[in-house]
Amino acid sequence: MEFKYGNGQKAYLSAIKDLHDKSIVAYVLGHANNNSLVFKTLELDNERLQAKLNGLNPIEFRTKAA
């Protein structure tokens, strides 16, 4: 999704939506609509899923994985 702001600047939103409850489960905001933006969103959601599998919330997971 593209957003225009300021003096002709653009921001892009990459989001992953849960099809069961229609909530946004991961999102990244960037200045370019490219593969990097999409892969960052997928990485964020993968972290969330790994944390869920390990019974941790995402903040706890990041702390223990580091």
MARLO-792994 format. One record per atom (N, C-alpha, C): atom name; residue in one letter; x, y, z; residue number from 0. Coordinates in steps of 0.02 Angstrom, whole numbers, plus 32768, in hexadecimal, padded with zeros to 4 digits. Layout:
{domi "CA","A",{X,Y,Z},NUM}
...
//
This chain:
{domi "N","M",{802A,7FC6,8000},0}
{domi "CA","M",{8000,8000,8000},0}
{domi "C","M",{802D,803E,8000},0}
{domi "N","E",{801C,806F,7FD8},1}
{domi "CA","E",{8044,80AB,7FD2},1}
{domi "C","E",{8021,80E6,7FF5},1}
{domi "N","F",{8048,810C,801B},2}
{domi "CA","F",{8030,8148,803C},2}
{domi "C","F",{8059,8184,8025},2}
{domi "N","K",{8039,81BB,8014},3}
{domi "CA","K",{805D,81F8,8002},3}
{domi "C","K",{805B,8227,803D},3}
{domi "N","Y",{8094,8248,804B},4}
{domi "CA","Y",{8098,8277,8082},4}
{domi "C","Y",{80CB,82AD,8071},4}
{domi "N","G",{80C9,82E3,8097},5}
{domi "CA","G",{80FB,8318,808F},5}
{domi "C","G",{80FB,8336,804A},5}
{domi "N","N",{8137,8344,8031},6}
{domi "CA","N",{8140,8364,7FF0},6}
{domi "C","N",{814C,832E,7FBB},6}
{domi "N","G",{8119,8307,7FAA},7}
{domi "CA","G",{811E,82D4,7F77},7}
{domi "C","G",{8142,8295,7F8C},7}
{domi "N","Q",{814C,828C,7FCC},8}
{domi "CA","Q",{816D,824F,7FE4},8}
{domi "C","Q",{813B,8216,7FE9},8}
{domi "N","K",{8155,81D9,7FE8},9}
{domi "CA","K",{812A,819E,7FEB},9}
{domi "C","K",{8143,816E,8021},9}
{domi "N","A",{8114,814C,8040},10}
{domi "CA","A",{8124,8117,8070},10}
{domi "C","A",{80FD,80DA,8059},10}
{domi "N","Y",{811A,809F,8064},11}
{domi "CA","Y",{80FB,8061,804F},11}
{domi "C","Y",{80F0,8033,808B},11}
{domi "N","L",{80B7,8013,808D},12}
{domi "CA","L",{80A6,7FE6,80C3},12}
{domi "C","L",{80A3,7F9E,80A7},12}
{domi "N","S",{80C8,7F72,80C7},13}
{domi "CA","S",{80C4,7F2A,80B8},13}
{domi "C","S",{80A6,7F0A,80F6},13}
{domi "N","A",{806F,7EE6,80EE},14}
{domi "CA","A",{804C,7ECA,8127},14}
{domi "C","A",{8037,7E82,8119},14}
{domi "N","I",{8033,7E5B,814E},15}
{domi "CA","I",{801A,7E16,814A},15}
{domi "C","I",{7FDB,7E14,8175},15}
{domi "N","K",{7FA5,7DFD,8156},16}
{domi "CA","K",{7F63,7DFA,8176},16}
{domi "C","K",{7F50,7DB2,8186},16}
{domi "N","D",{7F3A,7DA7,81C2},17}
{domi "CA","D",{7F21,7D65,81D7},17}
{domi "C","D",{7EDC,7D5D,81B7},17}
{domi "N","L",{7ED5,7D29,818E},18}
{domi "CA","L",{7E96,7D1F,816B},18}
{domi "C","L",{7E5F,7D04,8198},18}
{domi "N","H",{7E71,7CEA,81D2},19}
{domi "CA","H",{7E3E,7CD1,8200},19}
{domi "C","H",{7E1A,7D09,8224},19}
{domi "N","D",{7E40,7D35,8245},20}
{domi "CA","D",{7E1F,7D6B,826B},20}
{domi "C","D",{7E28,7DB0,824C},20}
{domi "N","K",{7E48,7DB2,8211},21}
{domi "CA","K",{7E53,7DEF,81EA},21}
{domi "C","K",{7E7E,7E24,820E},21}
{domi "N","S",{7EA7,7E0E,823E},22}
{domi "CA","S",{7ED4,7E3D,825F},22}
{domi "C","S",{7F16,7E41,8239},22}
{domi "N","I",{7F39,7E79,8241},23}
{domi "CA","I",{7F7B,7E81,8224},23}
{domi "C","I",{7FAC,7E61,8255},23}
{domi "N","V",{7FD2,7E2F,823F},24}
{domi "CA","V",{8000,7E0C,826B},24}
{domi "C","V",{8048,7E24,8265},24}
{domi "N","A",{8059,7E45,822E},25}
{domi "CA","A",{809C,7E61,8224},25}
{domi "C","A",{8098,7E99,81F1},25}
{domi "N","Y",{80C0,7ECD,81FB},26}
{domi "CA","Y",{80C2,7F02,81CA},26}
{domi "C","Y",{8105,7F27,81CD},26}
{domi "N","V",{8119,7F43,8194},27}
{domi "CA","V",{8156,7F6B,8190},27}
{domi "C","V",{8146,7FA6,8164},27}
{domi "N","L",{815D,7FE0,8178},28}
{domi "CA","L",{8154,801E,8152},28}
{domi "C","L",{8198,8031,8136},28}
{domi "N","G",{819A,8043,80F5},29}
{domi "CA","G",{81D9,8055,80D5},29}
{domi "C","G",{81D1,808D,80A2},29}
{domi "N","H",{820A,80A3,8087},30}
{domi "CA","H",{820A,80D8,8055},30}
{domi "C","H",{820D,80BE,800D},30}
{domi "N","A",{8215,807D,8005},31}
{domi "CA","A",{8218,805E,7FC2},31}
{domi "C","A",{81ED,8020,7FC2},31}
{domi "N","N",{81C9,8017,7F8C},32}
{domi "CA","N",{81A0,7FDB,7F84},32}
{domi "C","N",{81C9,7FA7,7F5E},32}
{domi "N","N",{81ED,7F7D,7F85},33}
{domi "CA","N",{821B,7F4E,7F66},33}
{domi "C","N",{821A,7F0C,7F8C},33}
{domi "N","N",{8241,7EDC,7F74},34}
{domi "CA","N",{8244,7E9A,7F95},34}
{domi "C","N",{825D,7E9E,7FDC},34}
{domi "N","S",{828B,7ECC,7FEA},35}
{domi "CA","S",{82A6,7ED3,802D},35}
{domi "C","S",{826E,7EE1,805F},35}
{domi "N","L",{8240,7F0C,804D},36}
{domi "CA","L",{8207,7F1C,8078},36}
{domi "C","L",{81DD,7EDE,8086},36}
{domi "N","V",{81D1,7EB7,8053},37}
{domi "CA","V",{81A9,7E7A,805A},37}
{domi "C","V",{81CD,7E46,8085},37}
{domi "N","F",{820E,7E3D,8079},38}
{domi "CA","F",{8233,7E0B,809F},38}
{domi "C","F",{8239,7E1F,80E9},38}
{domi "N","K",{823F,7E60,80F7},39}
{domi "CA","K",{8240,7E76,813D},39}
{domi "C","K",{81FE,7E66,815F},39}
{domi "N","T",{81C7,7E6D,813B},40}
{domi "CA","T",{8185,7E5D,8157},40}
{domi "C","T",{8180,7E12,8164},40}
{domi "N","L",{8198,7DEA,8135},41}
{domi "CA","L",{8197,7DA1,813F},41}
{domi "C","L",{81C3,7D8C,8179},41}
{domi "N","E",{81FD,7DAB,8181},42}
{domi "CA","E",{822A,7D9B,81B9},42}
{domi "C","E",{8209,7DAC,81FC},42}
{domi "N","L",{81E7,7DE5,81FE},43}
{domi "CA","L",{81C4,7DF9,823B},43}
{domi "C","L",{818D,7DC7,824D},43}
{domi "N","D",{8168,7DB1,821A},44}
{domi "CA","D",{8133,7D80,8228},44}
{domi "C","D",{8151,7D3D,823C},44}
{domi "N","N",{8189,7D2A,821E},45}
{domi "CA","N",{81AA,7CEC,8231},45}
{domi "C","N",{81BF,7CEE,827A},45}
{domi "N","E",{81DA,7D27,8290},46}
{domi "CA","E",{81EC,7D2E,82D7},46}
{domi "C","E",{81AF,7D25,8304},46}
{domi "N","R",{8177,7D42,82EF},47}
{domi "CA","R",{8139,7D3C,8315},47}
{domi "C","R",{8123,7CF3,8319},47}
{domi "N","L",{8126,7CD0,82E1},48}
{domi "CA","L",{8112,7C8A,82E1},48}
{domi "C","L",{8140,7C5E,830A},48}
{domi "N","Q",{8182,7C6B,8306},49}
{domi "CA","Q",{81B2,7C44,832E},49}
{domi "C","Q",{81A5,7C50,8378},49}
{domi "N","A",{8198,7C8D,838B},50}
{domi "CA","A",{818A,7C9D,83D1},50}
{domi "C","A",{814A,7C79,83E8},50}
{domi "N","K",{8118,7C78,83BD},51}
{domi "CA","K",{80DA,7C57,83CE},51}
{domi "C","K",{80E5,7C0C,83D7},51}
{domi "N","L",{810F,7BEE,83AD},52}
{domi "CA","L",{811E,7BA6,83B2},52}
{domi "C","L",{8144,7B97,83F2},52}
{domi "N","N",{816D,7BC6,8409},53}
{domi "CA","N",{8195,7BBD,8445},53}
{domi "C","N",{8171,7BD4,8484},53}
{domi "N","G",{8133,7BEA,847D},54}
{domi "CA","G",{810C,7C00,84B6},54}
{domi "C","G",{8122,7C43,84D3},54}
{domi "N","L",{8143,7C6C,84AC},55}
{domi "CA","L",{815B,7CAD,84C3},55}
{domi "C","L",{8138,7CE4,849D},55}
{domi "N","N",{8135,7D1F,84BC},56}
{domi "CA","N",{811E,7D58,8494},56}
{domi "C","N",{8159,7D70,846A},56}
{domi "N","P",{814F,7D95,8434},57}
{domi "CA","P",{8185,7DA7,8407},57}
{domi "C","P",{81BF,7DCC,8428},57}
{domi "N","I",{81B3,7DF5,845A},58}
{domi "CA","I",{81E9,7E1A,847B},58}
{domi "C","I",{8214,7DE9,84A2},58}
{domi "N","E",{81F6,7DBA,84C6},59}
{domi "CA","E",{821D,7D87,84EA},59}
{domi "C","E",{8245,7D5D,84B9},59}
{domi "N","F",{8228,7D4C,847F},60}
{domi "CA","F",{824B,7D23,844F},60}
{domi "C","F",{828A,7D46,8435},60}
{domi "N","R",{8283,7D86,8424},61}
{domi "CA","R",{82BD,7DAB,840A},61}
{domi "C","R",{82F4,7DB0,843E},61}
{domi "N","T",{82E2,7DB8,847D},62}
{domi "CA","T",{8313,7DBD,84B3},62}
{domi "C","T",{8339,7D7B,84BB},62}
{domi "N","K",{8315,7D43,84BA},63}
{domi "CA","K",{8334,7D02,84C4},63}
{domi "C","K",{835A,7CEA,8487},63}
{domi "N","A",{8346,7CFF,844A},64}
{domi "CA","A",{8368,7CEA,840D},64}
{domi "C","A",{83A9,7D11,8402},64}
{domi "N","A",{83AE,7D4C,841F},65}
{domi "CA","A",{83EA,7D76,8413},65}
{domi "C","A",{8426,7D5E,8439},65}
//
